[in-house]
């Protein structure tokens, strides 16, 4: 199984290659056009043929309907006339009357004769059938009709009392010498045997076409498909056209009739008998010859296509030979094996294509030479640059980096964004990648500073400037410069730190503390985030400076700063605002906890001391504590309360914590 699949794979690939070639497509196009043309012609022929078949069958059915109607009418009139002649020769009604004359010729028209008196009693019958004479037939509809109407009549079908067979009776009135109604003479017609309906089998209606004869009252006389099990009523036929015909309508119609599908029908009235004849022709049968012809035409069309395809394939192959040579020479041109195309052909269009292509190839070679010179010149400039330089393609791949950038980042092109971006600091990686991709999609410049982890694990600060390059309005990539700004970033960070910190203690200075105080107050206004403020200065600090000197005073200040750091959290801010004035900001801290921290700070500073020249020097603090409160308009409200509390602590004897 695997071996067969292995053999089929190259065959399938070759077949796909040929079908997708220009020759294959043209051949498929010829086949498709031929098939479409055949389908259109066949569809048009079928449509025209069905219209012609339907019309011709309507004409044929109309002719057959008239023929049947005339034939039955003639036979009925012939029988009624024969009965009238016989009735005129029978002045009296008595048993044996019918047997006296020579009536053998009537047996070809009737299965029997019945003579009935004015009281609707059977007086005589011929040929004689035992049990028929003396019958009272007053209950029969035809007998009542004759007694009241007294004109020639054809009865509805009935079952003979004696014979037990379905029959119809043709009746003519009898009159006595004074012209009074004396009964009637009837001719019995046995429906199953009468030659009235035998001729229907010889009609040219095909296998499925047939004739139905009914009475105007809706009783079925003849239906070839139900000879042995005939319905009593036409309702069993479910025929709307026949329902109309029973009301006196004549004509042709096309209707659906269950299993037979569409059927063409013609209806005619047989007035002498008050009957209706319907002729049915299924359209499937009518279309059968047309379908057979269309089938033969279709088969011949496909045979013609089978013969046409090889011929068209050969013509297409000969026509496209110059194109095949053109493709081969273009391939050789791309590999550098030739300098121009040489296609001997008389096709004007192809000749023009070759000339234009050769002209464009010369221009391309010239442009390529110019481009190579410019590229070499550009690479020389970029390599000589003291800054790191790089070039990318339209997808962002680094295709060139100069020696400076190689030494700085230790990368060698070509390299993808996903590879070198792994070394970008995690905090800067996503914004940098998004900016890089946006520049490629929108062809925009990029200016970014980010941290980069080098191969030794050290963090470098890089400054990147890129420019989108367009040639004749088309984006071809990015060119960029990279600078190492690590030292500058450190220097900037140091300057920022020095601008907000006290150089002696390392605590925040007044400027830095006020900025953080404003931030805490903004958080209070926005989200009710509580914060506590501690303000204090040192008690008895002046003697230390005066007697011990400024060095001892500086040491004491640093000791106080250490005590502040010991009792605060990492989120708290401690500051020396000048001289011996200190402050602490406790973000997110409620008043009870702030009081505990302030008391711990007071106790720690009191317990600390400095030895100098055999003497221990100590200081204490008077701390004022306040928190942000409802109604504060600015941070100065909390500062004033804390400052006032600090003064009260001093006034109460120093070394205390007072809450505002």
RADANOR-V157269 format. One record per residue. N is the residue number from 1. RES is the residue in three letters. PSI is psi in whole degrees, -180 to 180 (999 if undefined). BURIAL is I if it has 9 or more other C-alpha atoms within 8 Angstrom, else O. Layout:
BEGIN
N&RES&PSI&BURIAL  N&RES&PSI&BURIAL
END
This chain:
BEGIN
1&UNK&-45&O  2&UNK&-39&O  3&UNK&-41&O  4&UNK&-39&O  5&UNK&-38&O  6&UNK&-36&O  7&UNK&-37&O  8&UNK&-29&O  9&UNK&-51&O  10&UNK&-33&O  11&UNK&-43&O  12&UNK&-43&O  13&UNK&-42&O  14&UNK&-42&O  15&UNK&-43&O  16&UNK&-41&O  17&UNK&-42&O  18&UNK&-38&I  19&UNK&-32&I  20&UNK&-5&O  21&UNK&168&O  22&UNK&-40&O  23&UNK&-48&I  24&UNK&-42&I  25&UNK&-40&I  26&UNK&-40&I  27&UNK&-42&I  28&UNK&-37&I  29&UNK&-43&O  30&UNK&-46&I  31&UNK&-42&I  32&UNK&-43&O  33&UNK&-43&O  34&UNK&-47&I  35&UNK&-44&O  36&UNK&-42&O  37&UNK&-43&O  38&UNK&-43&I  39&UNK&-43&O  40&UNK&-45&O  41&UNK&-41&O  42&UNK&-40&I  43&UNK&-44&O  44&UNK&-43&O  45&UNK&-41&O  46&UNK&-44&I  47&UNK&-48&O  48&UNK&-41&O  49&UNK&-41&I  50&UNK&-39&I  51&UNK&-43&O  52&UNK&-43&O  53&UNK&-45&I  54&UNK&-44&I  55&UNK&-44&O  56&UNK&-36&O  57&UNK&-31&I  58&UNK&-46&I  59&UNK&-45&O  60&UNK&-43&O  61&UNK&-38&I  62&UNK&-41&I  63&UNK&-46&O  64&UNK&-38&I  65&UNK&-44&I  66&UNK&-40&I  67&UNK&-45&O  68&UNK&-46&I  69&UNK&-46&I  70&UNK&-38&O  71&UNK&-46&O  72&UNK&-42&I  73&UNK&-43&I  74&UNK&-42&O  75&UNK&-39&I  76&UNK&-44&I  77&UNK&-38&I  78&UNK&-42&O  79&UNK&-41&I  80&UNK&-39&I  81&UNK&-40&O  82&UNK&-40&I  83&UNK&-40&I  84&UNK&-41&I  85&UNK&-42&O  86&UNK&-39&O  87&UNK&-34&I  88&UNK&-25&O  89&UNK&2&O  90&UNK&81&O  91&UNK&-26&I  92&UNK&159&O  93&UNK&109&I  94&UNK&159&O  95&UNK&135&I  96&UNK&-4&O  97&UNK&-43&I  98&UNK&-28&I  99&UNK&-13&I  100&UNK&-35&O  101&UNK&175&O  102&UNK&100&O  103&UNK&22&O  104&UNK&-34&O  105&UNK&-27&O  106&UNK&-19&O  107&UNK&-18&I  108&UNK&-17&O  109&UNK&-34&I  110&UNK&155&I  111&UNK&-14&I  112&UNK&164&I  113&UNK&147&I  114&UNK&132&I  115&UNK&123&I  116&UNK&138&I  117&UNK&-175&I  118&UNK&-20&I  119&UNK&13&O  120&UNK&40&I  121&UNK&135&I  122&UNK&118&I  123&UNK&-40&I  124&UNK&153&I  125&UNK&149&I  126&UNK&135&I  127&UNK&147&O  128&UNK&130&O  129&UNK&118&O  130&UNK&137&O  131&UNK&-8&O  132&UNK&-40&I  133&UNK&139&I  134&UNK&-5&I  135&UNK&138&O  136&UNK&116&O  137&UNK&28&I  138&UNK&-24&I  139&UNK&-12&O  140&UNK&139&O  141&UNK&-36&O  142&UNK&-32&I  143&UNK&-44&I  144&UNK&-39&I  145&UNK&-48&I  146&UNK&-37&I  147&UNK&-36&I  148&UNK&-37&O  149&UNK&-42&O  150&UNK&52&I  151&UNK&164&O  152&UNK&142&I  153&UNK&148&I  154&UNK&126&I  155&UNK&166&I  156&UNK&158&I  157&UNK&145&I  158&UNK&166&O  159&UNK&123&I  160&UNK&137&I  161&UNK&-38&O  162&UNK&-48&O  163&UNK&-29&O  164&UNK&19&O  165&UNK&152&O  166&UNK&134&I  167&UNK&164&I  168&UNK&155&I  169&UNK&131&I  170&UNK&127&I  171&UNK&144&I  172&UNK&144&I  173&UNK&153&I  174&UNK&144&I  175&UNK&150&I  176&UNK&-172&I  177&UNK&-26&O  178&UNK&4&O  179&UNK&11&O  180&UNK&153&O  181&UNK&124&I  182&UNK&14&I  183&UNK&-160&I  184&UNK&161&I  185&UNK&127&I  186&UNK&141&I  187&UNK&121&I  188&UNK&131&I  189&UNK&113&I  190&UNK&118&I  191&UNK&-39&I  192&UNK&-22&O  193&UNK&-14&O  194&UNK&141&I  195&UNK&-2&O  196&UNK&-39&O  197&UNK&-5&I  198&UNK&-33&I  199&UNK&-19&O  200&UNK&-29&I  201&UNK&-17&O  202&UNK&5&O  203&UNK&147&O  204&UNK&69&O  205&UNK&9&O  206&UNK&-168&O  207&UNK&-39&O  208&UNK&-13&O  209&UNK&144&I  210&UNK&173&I  211&UNK&141&I  212&UNK&132&I  213&UNK&129&I  214&UNK&163&I  215&UNK&162&I  216&UNK&-19&I  217&UNK&-3&O  218&UNK&15&I  219&UNK&138&I  220&UNK&126&I  221&UNK&-44&I  222&UNK&129&I  223&UNK&110&I  224&UNK&-25&O  225&UNK&-8&O  226&UNK&53&O  227&UNK&-40&I  228&UNK&-23&O  229&UNK&64&O  230&UNK&134&O  231&UNK&153&O  232&UNK&-26&O  233&UNK&154&O  234&UNK&-10&I  235&UNK&-29&O  236&UNK&-21&O  237&UNK&-20&O  238&UNK&59&O  239&UNK&100&I  240&UNK&-38&O  241&UNK&-39&I  242&UNK&-35&I  243&UNK&-40&O  244&UNK&-40&I  245&UNK&-32&I  246&UNK&-20&I  247&UNK&1&O  248&UNK&0&O  249&UNK&144&I  250&UNK&147&I  251&UNK&-169&O  252&UNK&150&I  253&UNK&159&O  254&UNK&119&O  255&UNK&160&O  256&UNK&133&O  257&UNK&60&I  258&UNK&-122&O  259&UNK&-28&O  260&UNK&-9&I  261&UNK&-146&I  262&UNK&135&I  263&UNK&134&I  264&UNK&128&I  265&UNK&146&I  266&UNK&137&I  267&UNK&137&I  268&UNK&150&I  269&UNK&135&I  270&UNK&91&I  271&UNK&-38&O  272&UNK&-33&I  273&UNK&-4&I  274&UNK&47&I  275&UNK&167&I  276&UNK&131&I  277&UNK&132&I  278&UNK&134&I  279&UNK&129&I  280&UNK&132&I  281&UNK&105&I  282&UNK&134&I  283&UNK&-25&I  284&UNK&-40&I  285&UNK&-38&I  286&UNK&-35&I  287&UNK&-12&I  288&UNK&-47&O  289&UNK&-40&O  290&UNK&-42&I  291&UNK&-39&O  292&UNK&-43&O  293&UNK&-44&O  294&UNK&-37&I  295&UNK&-44&O  296&UNK&-40&O  297&UNK&-41&O  298&UNK&-44&I  299&UNK&-41&O  300&UNK&-34&O  301&UNK&-42&I  302&UNK&-35&O  303&UNK&-42&O  304&UNK&-40&O  305&UNK&-42&I  306&UNK&-36&O  307&UNK&-30&O  308&UNK&-37&O  309&UNK&-48&I  310&UNK&-41&O  311&UNK&-46&O  312&UNK&-38&I  313&UNK&-43&I  314&UNK&-43&O  315&UNK&-43&O  316&UNK&-41&I  317&UNK&-44&I  318&UNK&-39&O  319&UNK&-35&O  320&UNK&4&I  321&UNK&-42&O  322&UNK&-35&I  323&UNK&-37&O  324&UNK&-43&O  325&UNK&-37&I  326&UNK&-44&I  327&UNK&-41&O  328&UNK&-42&O  329&UNK&-34&I  330&UNK&-39&I  331&UNK&-44&O  332&UNK&-35&I  333&UNK&-42&I  334&UNK&-26&O  335&UNK&-1&O  336&UNK&16&O  337&UNK&-12&O  338&UNK&164&I  339&UNK&-20&O  340&UNK&168&O  341&UNK&138&I  342&UNK&101&O  343&UNK&104&I  344&UNK&107&O  345&UNK&153&O  346&UNK&1&O  347&UNK&115&O  348&UNK&-44&O  349&UNK&-45&O  350&UNK&-38&O  351&UNK&-40&I  352&UNK&-40&O  353&UNK&-43&O  354&UNK&-45&I  355&UNK&-44&O  356&UNK&-39&O  357&UNK&-43&I  358&UNK&-39&I  359&UNK&-44&O  360&UNK&-34&O  361&UNK&-40&I  362&UNK&-43&O  363&UNK&-38&O  364&UNK&-43&O  365&UNK&-41&O  366&UNK&-44&O  367&UNK&-38&O  368&UNK&-41&O  369&UNK&-45&O  370&UNK&-41&O  371&UNK&-40&O  372&UNK&-39&O  373&UNK&-45&O  374&UNK&-39&O  375&UNK&-42&O  376&UNK&-41&O  377&UNK&-45&O  378&UNK&-44&O  379&UNK&-37&I  380&UNK&-42&O  381&UNK&-46&O  382&UNK&-38&I  383&UNK&-33&I  384&UNK&-10&O  385&UNK&136&I  386&UNK&-16&O  387&UNK&158&I  388&UNK&129&I  389&UNK&147&I  390&UNK&161&I  391&UNK&139&I  392&UNK&164&I  393&UNK&-173&I  394&UNK&-16&I  395&UNK&5&O  396&UNK&6&I  397&UNK&136&I  398&UNK&115&I  399&UNK&-17&I  400&UNK&135&I  401&UNK&141&I  402&UNK&175&I  403&UNK&-36&O  404&UNK&-45&I  405&UNK&-34&I  406&UNK&-45&I  407&UNK&-35&O  408&UNK&-46&O  409&UNK&-10&O  410&UNK&53&O  411&UNK&152&I  412&UNK&126&O  413&UNK&164&O  414&UNK&145&O  415&UNK&140&I  416&UNK&161&I  417&UNK&-43&I  418&UNK&-23&O  419&UNK&-55&O  420&UNK&-20&I  421&UNK&-16&I  422&UNK&-21&O  423&UNK&-6&O  424&UNK&142&I  425&UNK&140&I  426&UNK&-38&O  427&UNK&-26&O  428&UNK&-7&I  429&UNK&-53&I  430&UNK&-48&O  431&UNK&-38&O  432&UNK&-43&I  433&UNK&-41&I  434&UNK&-42&O  435&UNK&-39&I  436&UNK&-47&I  437&UNK&-37&I  438&UNK&-38&I  439&UNK&-34&I  440&UNK&-38&I  441&UNK&-42&O  442&UNK&-1&O  443&UNK&49&I  444&UNK&161&I  445&UNK&157&I  446&UNK&132&I  447&UNK&114&O  448&UNK&150&O  449&UNK&131&O  450&UNK&166&I  451&UNK&141&I  452&UNK&132&I  453&UNK&116&I  454&UNK&-178&I  455&UNK&-19&O  456&UNK&3&O  457&UNK&3&O  458&UNK&148&O  459&UNK&125&O  460&UNK&143&I  461&UNK&121&I  462&UNK&141&I  463&UNK&118&I  464&UNK&130&I  465&UNK&124&I  466&UNK&153&I  467&UNK&135&I  468&UNK&131&I  469&UNK&128&I  470&UNK&138&I  471&UNK&114&O  472&UNK&42&O  473&UNK&-1&O  474&UNK&130&O  475&UNK&127&I  476&UNK&-6&I  477&UNK&-169&I  478&UNK&147&I  479&UNK&137&I  480&UNK&161&I  481&UNK&142&I  482&UNK&128&I  483&UNK&142&I  484&UNK&110&I  485&UNK&26&I  486&UNK&-48&I  487&UNK&-42&O  488&UNK&-38&O  489&UNK&-40&I  490&UNK&-43&O  491&UNK&-40&O  492&UNK&-40&O  493&UNK&-40&O  494&UNK&-42&O  495&UNK&-40&O  496&UNK&-38&O  497&UNK&-45&O  498&UNK&-30&I  499&UNK&-22&O  500&UNK&9&I  501&UNK&152&I  502&UNK&122&I  503&UNK&-25&O  504&UNK&-49&O  505&UNK&-17&I  506&UNK&2&O  507&UNK&168&I  508&UNK&145&I  509&UNK&-177&I  510&UNK&-41&I  511&UNK&-48&I  512&UNK&-39&I  513&UNK&-40&I  514&UNK&-36&O  515&UNK&-43&O  516&UNK&-31&I  517&UNK&-40&I  518&UNK&-40&I  519&UNK&-42&O  520&UNK&-39&I  521&UNK&-37&I  522&UNK&-40&O  523&UNK&-36&I  524&UNK&-44&I  525&UNK&-36&O  526&UNK&-44&O  527&UNK&13&O  528&UNK&33&O  529&UNK&118&I  530&UNK&152&I  531&UNK&149&I  532&UNK&148&I  533&UNK&128&I  534&UNK&127&I  535&UNK&135&I  536&UNK&159&I  537&UNK&173&I  538&UNK&136&I  539&UNK&137&I  540&UNK&31&O  541&UNK&-29&I  542&UNK&-43&O  543&UNK&-33&O  544&UNK&-44&I  545&UNK&-42&I  546&UNK&-43&O  547&UNK&-41&O  548&UNK&-16&I  549&UNK&165&I  550&UNK&-28&I  551&UNK&-43&O  552&UNK&-39&I  553&UNK&-41&I  554&UNK&-40&I  555&UNK&-39&O  556&UNK&-41&I  557&UNK&-41&I  558&UNK&-35&I  559&UNK&-40&I  560&UNK&-41&I  561&UNK&-40&I  562&UNK&-40&O  563&UNK&-39&I  564&UNK&-41&I  565&UNK&-28&I  566&UNK&-29&O  567&UNK&-6&I  568&UNK&164&I  569&UNK&172&O  570&UNK&-23&O  571&UNK&-7&O  572&UNK&161&I  573&UNK&122&I  574&UNK&142&I  575&UNK&146&I  576&UNK&116&I  577&UNK&-4&I  578&UNK&141&O  579&UNK&-126&O  580&UNK&24&I  581&UNK&129&I  582&UNK&161&I  583&UNK&154&I  584&UNK&137&I  585&UNK&124&I  586&UNK&88&I  587&UNK&140&I  588&UNK&17&O  589&UNK&128&I  590&UNK&168&I  591&UNK&-46&I  592&UNK&-43&O  593&UNK&-37&O  594&UNK&-39&I  595&UNK&-38&I  596&UNK&-42&O  597&UNK&-42&I  598&UNK&-41&I  599&UNK&-40&I  600&UNK&-39&I  601&UNK&-43&I  602&UNK&-44&I  603&UNK&-39&O  604&UNK&-44&I  605&UNK&-39&I  606&UNK&-37&I  607&UNK&-23&O  608&UNK&154&O  609&UNK&162&I  610&UNK&131&O  611&UNK&129&O  612&UNK&116&I  613&UNK&45&O  614&UNK&8&O  615&UNK&142&O  616&UNK&124&O  617&UNK&134&I  618&UNK&156&I  619&UNK&161&I  620&UNK&174&I  621&UNK&148&I  622&UNK&107&I  623&UNK&131&I  624&UNK&131&I  625&UNK&133&I  626&UNK&161&I  627&UNK&163&I  628&UNK&140&I  629&UNK&161&O  630&UNK&137&O  631&UNK&-9&O  632&UNK&129&I  633&UNK&-24&O  634&UNK&171&O  635&UNK&-23&I  636&UNK&-28&O  637&UNK&-46&I  638&UNK&-37&I  639&UNK&-43&I  640&UNK&-40&O  641&UNK&-44&I  642&UNK&-40&I  643&UNK&-42&I  644&UNK&-39&I  645&UNK&-36&I  646&UNK&-42&I  647&UNK&-37&I  648&UNK&-37&I  649&UNK&-41&I  650&UNK&-42&I  651&UNK&-26&O  652&UNK&8&O  653&UNK&8&O  654&UNK&176&I  655&UNK&54&I  656&UNK&165&I  657&UNK&121&I  658&UNK&136&I  659&UNK&140&I  660&UNK&999&I
END
